[in-house]
Amino acid sequence: MKKLTIFIILVVCLSAFLMTSCKKEDGIKDTVTLNVYNWGEYISDGFEGMPDTNAMFEEYFNTNLAAKYGFKIKVNYTTYATNEDMYSKLSSGAGDGVYDVIFPSDYMLQRMADEGMLHSFNVAEEIPNYKYIIDDFKGLYYDTEEQYSIPYTYGMVGIIYNPTLMDPEDLDENGEIKDKSWSLLWNKKYSGKILQFNNPRDAFGTAMYYHNIDVNTADRSKWVEALGYLREQKEILQGYVNDEIFNKMTTASAAIAPYFVGDYVTMAYDNEDLKFYYPKEGTNVFVDAMCIPESSSNKAVAKEYINFMLSEEAAVANAIYVGYASPNSLVIDSEEYLDEMGEEAYDLLYGSSYEELNANYDYDPYYHGFSNADIYGDDMQQYVNGLWEQLKTETDVEVWVHVSSITIVVALLAVCSYSIYIKKKRSKFYRQRDKDAKKA
């Protein structure tokens, strides 16, 4: 009996040893979370049969790379509304060690790099699929040494409008706007039907391109001048928006809005009445890129993620879903992409260069960061943000004043009405009838 017991114990121990050995040999430990922080509606997520590229990466990594790294991966995907929101989260320390991949726009990328917030590495060597990025988008002003970023999308800003909600006199025989200008955003005829960007750089940009002011000027009086134009505009605005624009424009709740061409392409699928144009005065050209925060705790896996998103299947899926122009040659040469986007959208995205569309604008249409203290001083960004908050606060105060005034008038009318009523209607019948009428 003792021998049998000893034998069983030996078998159990041997089994445990073999299982442990197999686990060590396999090398797979716990699942690690990769935190990706991106704009809203900015990656193919499986909606309406589209591929879920985050899920694709998880499957790819867990099948092909888990043994190499010793763990499996799970993508935690969250979104932000503006560059400023994302920057605030990371610069405050709230994102330290949390976010592994982010998607800043060019000017914000430049600022974050200058402030040491981005991981520096040899992009060309460590991201093999970087070879598919066309040369026009390599070594741009915000990352001349190609050490912080990999272009994800690019595009330009224009004006989306719904001709069914506009005065026919402003439209040509094809139902398109006659005067393709930023001035449409200041047209009092459409008071209450106009939207504006809910972030300082783009909102100020609409006024600065319109009036041929350098969007990167260090002259603070020029920013004050632009603030004046935005003050004039706010009186006729329906509101300041970010992602809310999708619902407002596709449901015809608003008629006119400045926004990115790629988002127009998406909106036009849901509302065929919508149209788009690039303002004749000039407009912003932008690049959004994939970057790794210096505080990331999973930099190696972040590079695998970025490299995967440049592969053909993922890149094509993301480009179709997002609607923005792609700097990836695998996308541009894809028949699937061309068929899916259609000629009109393709022409808007790729048909004109930003040089052609900015022929009437005297300055660099790219937004630059304000981090060069020799040019801008130490607090230029805070100064612009302060002007923006001043504009928004004034808007809020005015709304409060209007509401308060209406409330006071209503209260006075109620008091007067009640006094007259007391004098003339003493009976219970009339008091009850008046009360019922008020309820109705």
URBEL-V988796 format. One line per field, one symbol per residue. phi: phi as a letter, one per 20 degrees, with the letter a starting at -180 (. if undefined). psi: psi as a letter, one per 30 degrees, with the letter a starting at -180 (. if undefined). burial: I if it has 16 or more other ideal C-beta (glycine too) atoms within 10 Angstrom, else O. A space follows every 50 residues. Layout:
phi = ???
psi = ???
burial = ???
//
This chain:
phi = .fffffffffffffffffffffffffmedffdededccfflcafdnflnf fefffffgffffedcfffenbecceddcccebgfffffffffnfdfmeed cccfegfffgffffemedfdbegfeecgfffeffffddmfgebfelccbc gdbbrcebdebdffddfgfedefemdffeecfggfdffgdgndddcgdbf ffffggfffgdldffdfeffffffffggfffffffdffrecdfffgffef emfcdbaeaegfffgffffebfffcbbefffobfdccdcecdffegecff fgfffffffefgffffgfffffnefdeefffgeefgfffffnfffffffc fceffffdfedecffffdfdeeffednecfffffffffffffffffffff fffffffffffffffffffffffdceffffffffffffff
psi = eeeeeeeeeeeeeeeeeeeeeeeeeegkalkkkjjkjllkhgkjggkhfl kjfeeeeeeeefeffeeefgllkkkjkllleleeeeeeeeffffgkgekf klilleeeeeeeefggfkkkljeeefieffffklffgkhlefifghfflj kellalkakkljffglkffflafgglkejilffefgjffhkfgkllkhke eeeeeeeeeeghkjfgkfjffeeeeeeeeeeeeffgkelklcffeeeeef ggflfkkkakeeeeeeefefjffklklkkffllkklkklkljkffkghee eeeeeeeeffleeeeeeeeeeeflkkgkfeeegkeeeeeeeleeeeeeef fklfeefgfgkglkfkkllgfjffefafheeeeeeeeeeeeeeeeeeeee eeeeeeeeeeeeeeeeeeeeeeefjfleeeeeeeeeeee.
burial = OOOOOOOOOOOOOOOOOOOOOOOOOOOOOOOIOIIIIIIOIIIIIOOOOO IIIIOIIIOIIIOOIIOOIOIIIOIOOOIIOIIIOIIOIIOOOOIOOIII IIIIIIIIIIIIIOOOIIIOOOIOOOIOIIOIIOOOIIOIOIIOOIOIII IIIIIIIIIIIIIOOIOOOIIOOOOOIOOOIIOIIIIOOIOOIIIIIIII IIIIIIIIIIOOIOIIIOOOOIIOOIIOIIOOIIOIIIIIIIOOIIOIII OOIIIIIIIIIIIIIIIIOOOOOIIIIIIOIIIIIIIIIIIIIIIIIIIO IIIIIIIIIIIIIIIIIIIIIIIIIIIIOIIIOIOOIOOOIOOOIIOIIO OOOIOOIIOOIOOOIIIIIIIOOOOIOOOIIOIIOOIIOOIIOOIOOOOO OOOOOOOOOOOOOOOOOOOOOOOOOOOOOOOOOOOOOOOO
//
